[in-house]
């Protein structure tokens, strides 16, 4: 990949990270406390059960692909 393209990609990625951080901060400022607690609990459970989450997501994707293939 040419250097100017890499530079633009890095710049765009940096801007996306900044916007994501800003949106997260805005959400933290505006969301009611019970919603923030439930979201934090869900994120914690996802981190603690990452393997199960990935396996379940993979199985669901395979089932979806198989269903699509049958329709054809």
Secondary structure, 3 states (H helix, E strand, C coil): CCHHHHHHHHHHHHHHHHHHHHHHHHHHHHCCHHHHHHHHHHHHHHHHCHHHHHHHHHHHHHHHHHHHHHHC
